[in-house]
Amino acid sequence: MFDPDQTRAQPAVSPFHDGERHVQEKLGDSDVQSWAGGAIRNFMPDQHRVFFEEQPFLVASGRDGEGRPWATLLEGGPGFVQSPEATTLEISARPVTGDALDGAFAAGADIGLLGIELATRRRNRANGRVAVNDDAGIRFALGQSFGNCPQYIRARKYWWSPDKPEGSATRGTALTESQQDWIRAADTFFIASGYRGEDDNPAYGMDTSHRGGEAGFVEILDERTLRFPDYAGNRFYNTIGNILKDPRVGFLFVDFASGSLLQLTGRASIDWDSSTVARVPGARQLITLEIDEIVELRSVLRLRWQEEAATARDLRLVNKVRESAGVTSFYFESRDGGPLPSFQAGQHLPIELHLAGDLGKVQRSYSLSGSPTDRHYRISVKREPRGLVSRVLHDALEVGSIIGSSKPAGDFVLSQDAAPLVLVGAGIGITPLMSMLHELVSAGDTRPVWFVQGVRDGDHHPFRQEAARLASTRSTIQLHSVYSRPSATDLEKRFSDTQGRVSGKFLIDLVSQPDARYLLCGPAGFLAEVTADLQRHGVPEDRISFETF
């Protein structure tokens, strides 16, 4: 049922405090302030509420009695998290005895929560306060809710150990040799940060964030000092903004095989642009942690995780096709000529490249843009000037080259009902929707379909002819292109149907189907604005699905 309360206007106050805004302006990303209000909400969308309720664990951050930040992991069986309303989570779990945050989640305490599904790489964040802590568990009152893109998350499947955790806790102020080995082997950790201003701005409080990379991306400088690269992310800069205002942070490393936790707390500093930063591929800046205290919790979880096979199949590049300015399609077949694992339209393909020199192994995921019935995989990639992997693909990967891959994954897929479909892509966000268009045509699907593509101009319009060819085979498919800056040639040749930008109101007027399902893909700002606009004009949240690019 449509909940009109979920379309209420966001508060006029900025969702960012001045530390976050300072970093955004410093790094040239201040435009996020114009649209982030639609992405950072003071309620949880239904998709987020269901997501939290489905998780077997949450990563939580808080402060101990001395005000120092720490992060921990809360686990429970199915249903240990419930969301009775859009601003509340009820969590039937607490930190274990000996945990750095044991006893820290008292009523009124700031708390940051991260729900992360390692198998599908989805994650959502919720920041707020503890409303109640009683025998039933923790009742969490939301301040801010927002989703994150799935970059740098290593896919893992979980299972439950049949043994009851006995566990043990030890404390120290310097990393032991075994703890250093643990960190060197880590490809994932979580960071707790926070800033509490004087007023009641929801931008204040605790935050829990994920960081990932190849094993060894966290560098041990000495037994009390760590350093890691900060890569491009959602452009909100919550963690770095918090560090600017309060350098105290907490790190959490998880031993996924044994259910052990390594908690660190200390003070962070940021290296913005030294020569050391320039030597780390893809790093925007480097963050150094000076450790104050360490808590090691051995075998305290029943949860265990198994990393999915890093390379399900080697792929051979068999063709490269330029689709538009800056966008190229890459066609892959299996190295041995055998059949490829099947995929659903809308899913992404994890790939692995081995780069020369000290760069080593890197992994990325790109949406599949071709038909699920093809004998090959096709990904279509935009060349980013600062994108390490996209530049290698465009500039260095030649036909015949071999790369690694994992099985296609993701849940941004077509619904199975008969509702009309509105497929809306902005820029390179069109790629999973192209795959969906292929699937609809090959399956003989007779649902009404609107395929809406927002681009800059004709030079930056990938798949224009391919989409037209597919649409010509079905009278139920309508194409509509929206150019934000059409050239004189575009106008003369009538390449675009509309000039301007895609909005929710525009889509509703175009489609005029109250039961339509909207599938959106594009940058976070685009998704936030269009989703909020659709809801303002009466589209229920459960009829909107999206994938961030």
C-alpha positions in Angstrom: 0.0 0.0 0.0 1.2 3.5 -0.8 2.2 5.4 2.3 1.8 9.1 1.7 4.0 9.8 4.8 7.0 8.4 2.9 6.8 11.3 0.4 7.0 14.0 3.0 9.5 16.7 2.4 12.9 16.4 3.9 13.9 19.0 6.6 15.3 22.2 5.2 18.5 21.7 7.2 21.4 20.3 5.2 21.9 16.5 5.7 25.6 17.3 6.1 27.5 19.0 8.8 30.2 21.6 8.0 33.0 19.0 8.1 31.4 16.9 5.4 30.6 20.1 3.4 34.2 21.2 3.6 35.5 18.0 2.2 32.9 18.0 -0.6 34.0 21.5 -1.6 37.7 20.7 -1.3 37.4 17.7 -3.6 35.1 19.4 -6.1 31.9 17.5 -5.2 29.8 20.2 -3.7 27.0 19.5 -6.2 25.9 16.6 -4.0 24.5 19.2 -1.6 21.8 20.1 -4.2 20.4 16.6 -4.4 21.5 14.6 -1.3 18.3 15.5 0.5 16.5 13.1 -1.7 19.0 10.3 -1.0 19.6 10.9 2.8 16.2 10.5 4.4 14.8 11.0 7.9 12.9 7.7 7.4 13.8 4.3 6.0 12.2 3.4 2.7 10.3 0.1 2.7 13.1 -1.5 0.7 15.6 -0.6 3.4 13.3 -1.8 6.2 12.9 -5.2 4.6 16.6 -5.4 3.9 17.5 -4.8 7.5 15.0 -7.4 8.7 16.5 -10.0 6.4 20.1 -9.6 7.6 21.8 -12.1 10.1 24.1 -9.4 11.4 24.6 -5.6 11.6 27.8 -3.7 12.0 27.3 -1.1 14.7 29.4 1.9 16.0 29.2 3.8 19.3 31.4 5.4 22.0 32.7 3.9 25.2 32.7 5.6 28.5 35.7 7.8 27.6 34.0 8.9 24.3 36.2 6.8 22.1 34.6 5.4 18.9 34.5 1.6 18.3 32.8 -0.7 15.8 31.4 -4.1 16.5 29.2 -6.8 14.9 25.8 -7.8 16.2 24.4 -11.2 15.1 21.1 -13.0 15.4 18.8 -15.6 13.8 16.2 -14.7 11.3 14.1 -11.8 12.5 16.5 -10.5 15.1 16.0 -7.1 13.5 12.5 -5.8 13.1 11.2 -2.5 11.7 7.8 -1.7 13.2 7.8 1.7 11.6 9.8 3.7 9.1 11.9 5.4 11.8 12.6 2.5 14.1 14.6 -0.7 14.2 14.3 -3.2 17.1 17.5 -5.3 17.5 17.4 -8.4 19.6 21.2 -8.5 20.2 23.9 -6.7 22.1 27.7 -6.7 22.1 29.2 -9.8 23.7 30.9 -9.7 27.1 34.4 -8.1 26.8 33.5 -6.2 23.6 34.7 -2.6 23.6 31.1 -1.5 23.3 29.7 -3.9 26.0 27.3 -1.7 27.9 27.8 1.3 25.7 24.4 1.4 24.0 22.4 3.1 26.7 19.3 5.1 26.0 20.2 8.4 24.3 23.6 7.1 23.0 24.6 7.9 19.4 24.7 4.8 17.2 25.6 4.1 13.6 24.3 1.0 11.8 25.4 -0.7 8.6 23.5 -3.5 7.0 25.7 -5.3 4.5 24.8 -8.4 2.5 28.2 -9.7 1.4 26.7 -12.3 -1.0 25.0 -9.7 -3.1 27.2 -6.7 -2.1 24.1 -4.6 -1.1 24.5 -2.2 1.8 22.4 0.4 3.6 23.3 2.7 6.5 21.2 4.1 9.3 22.4 6.6 11.9 20.5 7.7 15.0 20.2 7.1 18.7 19.3 4.4 21.1 15.7 5.0 22.2 15.4 2.1 24.6 17.8 -0.6 25.9 16.0 -3.3 27.9 15.6 -7.0 28.3 14.2 -7.3 24.7 17.3 -5.6 23.2 18.0 -2.2 21.6 15.3 0.0 20.1 16.9 2.3 17.6 15.5 5.7 16.6 16.5 6.8 13.1 18.2 10.1 12.3 19.3 9.5 8.8 19.0 6.6 6.3 20.7 6.1 3.0 22.0 3.4 0.7 25.5 2.9 -0.6 26.9 1.6 -4.0 28.4 -1.9 -3.9 32.0 -0.9 -4.8 34.9 -2.7 -3.2 32.8 -5.3 -1.4 34.1 -8.9 -1.6 31.3 -11.4 -2.1 30.9 -14.0 0.7 28.3 -16.4 1.7 27.5 -17.0 5.4 26.7 -20.1 7.4 26.1 -20.8 11.0 28.5 -22.7 13.2 26.7 -25.4 15.2 28.9 -24.8 18.2 28.0 -22.2 20.8 30.7 -19.5 20.9 32.8 -19.6 24.0 35.0 -16.8 23.1 37.7 -14.8 24.9 38.7 -11.1 25.1 42.1 -9.6 25.4 43.2 -6.0 25.5 46.4 -4.2 24.5 47.9 -1.0 23.1 50.2 -2.5 20.4 49.5 -5.0 17.7 50.9 -8.4 18.2 52.5 -10.3 15.3 49.4 -12.4 14.8 47.2 -9.3 14.8 49.5 -7.7 12.2 49.2 -10.9 10.1 45.4 -10.7 10.4 45.3 -7.1 9.2 47.7 -7.8 6.3 45.4 -10.6 5.1 42.3 -8.5 5.3 40.4 -7.3 2.3 37.6 -5.7 4.4 37.2 -3.7 7.5 34.7 -1.3 9.0 35.3 2.2 10.4 33.4 4.0 13.1 33.5 7.8 13.2 31.3 10.6 14.5 30.8 14.2 15.4 28.3 15.5 17.9 27.6 19.2 17.5 25.7 21.3 20.1 22.3 21.4 18.5 20.0 18.5 17.4 21.0 18.4 13.7 20.5 14.8 12.4 23.8 15.2 10.5 25.5 14.8 13.8 26.1 11.4 15.5 27.9 8.2 14.8 28.5 6.6 11.4 29.6 3.1 10.4 31.3 2.6 7.0 32.8 -0.2 5.0 36.2 -0.2 3.4 37.5 -2.8 1.0 40.4 -3.6 -1.3 42.8 -6.3 -2.1 44.6 -8.1 0.7 47.3 -5.8 2.0 45.5 -2.6 1.2 45.8 -1.7 4.9 49.4 -1.0 5.5 51.1 -1.5 8.9 53.6 1.2 9.5 54.5 0.0 12.9 52.8 -1.9 15.8 50.7 1.2 16.6 50.1 2.8 13.2 48.0 1.8 10.2 47.4 3.5 6.9 44.9 2.8 4.1 43.9 4.4 0.8 40.5 6.1 0.6 39.0 5.5 -2.9 36.3 7.3 -4.7 32.9 6.4 -3.3 29.4 8.0 -2.8 30.9 11.6 -2.6 29.2 12.3 0.7 32.5 11.9 2.6 30.8 11.1 5.9 33.9 9.4 7.4 36.4 12.0 6.3 34.0 14.9 7.3 33.7 13.4 10.7 37.5 13.1 11.0 37.9 16.8 10.2 35.7 17.6 13.2 36.7 14.8 15.5 39.8 12.7 14.6 38.8 9.8 16.9 37.9 6.7 15.0 37.4 2.9 15.5 38.4 0.1 13.2 36.8 -3.4 13.1 38.5 -6.4 11.4 36.5 -9.6 11.1 38.1 -13.1 10.8 35.3 -14.5 8.6 36.5 -18.1 9.0 36.7 -18.2 12.8 34.1 -15.6 13.9 36.7 -13.5 15.6 36.8 -9.7 15.9 39.7 -7.3 16.1 38.7 -3.8 17.4 40.9 -0.8 17.3 40.4 2.8 18.5 42.6 5.8 18.0 43.1 9.0 16.2 43.1 9.5 12.4 44.9 12.0 10.2 44.4 12.6 6.4 47.1 12.9 3.8 45.3 14.8 1.0 47.9 15.2 -1.8 51.4 14.2 -0.9 53.7 12.2 -3.2 52.8 9.1 -1.2 49.1 9.5 -2.2 50.1 9.8 -5.9 51.9 6.4 -5.7 48.8 4.5 -4.7 46.6 3.8 -7.8 43.1 5.1 -7.4 43.6 6.7 -4.0 41.9 10.1 -3.4 43.8 10.4 -0.1 45.4 8.3 2.6 44.2 7.9 6.1 46.5 7.0 9.0 45.4 5.6 12.3 47.4 6.1 15.5 46.2 3.3 17.8 45.3 4.0 21.4 43.7 0.6 22.4 43.1 -2.8 21.0 40.4 -5.4 21.9 40.7 -8.9 20.4 37.6 -11.1 20.6 38.4 -14.7 19.7 35.6 -17.0 18.2 32.7 -14.9 19.7 30.4 -15.3 16.7 28.4 -18.2 15.4 28.4 -16.7 12.0 31.0 -17.8 9.5 31.6 -16.6 6.0 33.1 -18.4 2.9 34.5 -16.3 0.1 33.0 -17.1 -3.2 35.4 -18.4 -5.8 37.5 -15.5 -6.9 37.7 -16.8 -10.5 34.7 -18.9 -11.6 36.0 -18.9 -15.2 38.7 -17.2 -17.3 37.3 -15.0 -20.1 38.9 -14.2 -23.4 38.2 -10.8 -25.0 36.9 -11.4 -28.5 35.7 -7.9 -29.6 35.7 -4.3 -28.6 33.0 -1.9 -30.0 32.8 1.8 -29.6 29.2 2.7 -28.6 29.5 6.5 -28.1 32.0 9.1 -26.9 33.7 7.5 -23.9 31.7 4.3 -23.9 33.0 1.0 -25.3 31.5 -2.5 -25.2 33.7 -5.5 -24.4 32.6 -9.0 -25.6 34.0 -12.0 -23.7 33.8 -15.7 -24.3 35.0 -18.5 -22.0 38.7 -19.2 -22.4 38.1 -22.9 -23.1 35.2 -22.3 -25.4 32.7 -23.9 -23.0 29.3 -22.5 -22.0 29.2 -19.5 -19.7 27.2 -19.4 -16.5 23.7 -18.0 -17.2 22.6 -14.6 -16.0 19.4 -12.6 -15.6 19.1 -9.3 -17.4 20.1 -6.5 -15.0 22.8 -8.4 -13.2 26.5 -7.4 -13.1 29.7 -9.3 -13.9 32.5 -9.3 -11.4 35.8 -9.2 -13.2 39.5 -9.5 -12.1 42.5 -8.0 -13.8 46.2 -8.6 -13.0 48.0 -5.3 -13.6 51.7 -4.8 -14.3 54.2 -3.5 -11.7 53.1 -3.0 -8.1 49.4 -2.6 -9.0 48.7 -6.3 -8.7 45.2 -7.8 -8.8 42.1 -5.5 -9.0 38.5 -6.4 -9.1 35.5 -4.5 -10.4 31.9 -5.2 -11.3 30.1 -4.0 -14.5 26.5 -4.5 -15.5 26.0 -6.9 -18.4 24.5 -5.0 -21.3 23.8 -7.9 -23.8 21.2 -10.6 -24.1 21.1 -13.5 -21.6 20.6 -15.8 -24.6 24.0 -14.8 -26.2 26.9 -17.2 -26.0 29.1 -14.4 -24.8 29.1 -11.8 -22.1 29.0 -8.1 -23.0 29.9 -5.3 -20.6 29.8 -1.6 -21.7 32.2 0.7 -19.8 32.6 4.4 -19.7 36.2 5.6 -19.6 36.7 7.7 -16.5 39.7 10.0 -16.6 40.7 8.9 -13.0 39.3 5.4 -13.3 42.2 2.9 -13.0 40.3 -0.1 -14.4 38.2 1.7 -17.0 41.3 3.2 -18.5 43.0 -0.2 -18.6 40.0 -1.7 -20.3 39.8 1.1 -22.9 43.5 1.8 -23.5 45.3 -1.5 -22.9 43.1 -4.5 -23.1 43.4 -6.0 -26.5 41.3 -8.6 -28.3 42.7 -12.0 -27.2 43.5 -10.8 -23.7 42.5 -13.1 -20.8 40.8 -11.8 -17.6 39.2 -13.6 -14.6 35.6 -13.4 -13.7 33.1 -14.6 -11.0 29.5 -15.6 -11.7 27.1 -12.9 -12.6 25.2 -11.6 -9.6 22.7 -8.9 -8.4 19.0 -8.6 -7.8 18.2 -5.6 -10.1 16.1 -7.7 -12.4 12.8 -7.7 -14.2 9.6 -8.4 -12.3 7.6 -11.4 -13.3 4.1 -9.8 -13.2 2.3 -8.3 -16.2 2.6 -4.6 -15.1 3.8 -2.1 -17.7 7.6 -1.4 -17.4 9.4 1.9 -17.5 13.1 1.4 -18.0 15.0 4.7 -17.3 18.7 5.1 -17.6 20.9 8.1 -17.2 24.3 8.1 -19.0 26.1 4.8 -18.6 23.3 3.7 -16.3 21.5 2.5 -19.4 23.7 -0.7 -19.5 21.6 -3.1 -17.4 18.4 -1.8 -19.0 19.7 -2.6 -22.5 20.1 -6.2 -21.2 16.5 -6.1 -20.0 15.3 -4.8 -23.4 17.1 -7.7 -25.1 15.4 -10.2 -22.7 12.0 -8.7 -23.2 12.3 -9.0 -27.0 13.9 -12.5 -27.0 11.2 -13.8 -24.7 8.3 -12.4 -26.7 7.1 -10.4 -23.7 4.0 -8.4 -24.6 4.0 -6.0 -21.6 4.0 -2.3 -22.5 7.5 -1.0 -22.2 8.9 2.6 -22.2 12.6 2.7 -22.7 13.8 6.2 -21.6 17.4 7.2 -22.0 18.8 10.5 -20.6 22.2 11.6 -22.1 24.1 14.8 -22.8 23.9 14.8 -26.6 24.0 12.6 -29.7 27.8 12.0 -29.4 27.2 10.6 -25.9 24.1 8.4 -26.7 25.2 4.8 -26.6 23.0 2.0 -28.1 20.8 4.4 -30.0 20.6 2.2 -33.1 20.6 -1.0 -31.2 17.7 0.1 -29.1 15.8 1.2 -32.2 16.3 -2.1 -33.8 15.0 -4.0 -30.8 12.0 -1.7 -30.4 11.1 -2.2 -34.1 10.3 -5.8 -33.4 7.6 -5.1 -30.8 4.8 -2.6 -31.1 4.6 -2.6 -27.3 8.0 -1.0 -26.9 8.3 2.8 -27.0 11.7 4.6 -27.0 12.2 8.1 -25.7 15.5 10.0 -25.6 16.1 13.1 -23.5 19.1 15.2 -24.3 20.3 17.8 -21.7 22.6 19.6 -24.1 21.7 18.7 -27.7 23.9 20.0 -30.5 22.7 21.7 -33.6 23.2 18.4 -35.5 21.1 16.6 -32.9 18.3 19.1 -33.4 18.5 18.9 -37.1 18.4 15.1 -37.3 15.9 14.9 -34.4 17.9 12.4 -32.5 16.2 13.5 -29.2 12.6 13.4 -28.4 12.8 15.9 -25.5 15.4 18.5 -24.4 16.1 18.8 -20.7 16.4 16.3 -17.9 14.4 13.3 -16.8 12.2 13.9 -13.8 9.5 11.9 -12.1 6.7 14.2 -13.3 8.0 13.8 -16.9 7.9 10.0 -16.6 4.4 10.0 -15.2 3.1 12.3 -17.9 4.9 10.2 -20.6 3.6 6.9 -19.4 0.1 7.6 -17.9 0.0 4.1 -16.4 -0.8 4.1 -12.6 0.2 0.4 -12.3 3.6 0.8 -14.1 6.8 -0.4 -12.5 9.8 1.9 -12.8 13.3 0.5 -13.0 15.9 3.3 -12.7 19.7 3.2 -13.1 22.2 6.0 -13.0 24.2 8.3 -10.7 23.1 8.7 -7.1 21.9 12.2 -7.6 19.7 11.3 -10.5 18.2 8.4 -8.6 17.5 10.5 -5.5 15.8 13.2 -7.5 13.7 11.0 -9.8 12.7 8.6 -7.0 11.6 11.4 -4.7 9.7 13.1 -7.6 7.9 9.9 -8.5 6.8 9.4 -4.9 5.6 13.0 -4.7 3.4 12.4 -7.6 1.8 9.3 -6.1 3.9 6.3 -7.3 4.2 3.8 -4.5 7.7 3.0 -3.3 7.2 -0.8 -4.0 6.8 0.0 -7.7 10.2 1.7 -8.0 13.5 -0.3 -8.2 16.9 1.2 -8.8 20.6 0.5 -9.2 23.3 3.1 -8.5 26.1 3.6 -10.9 
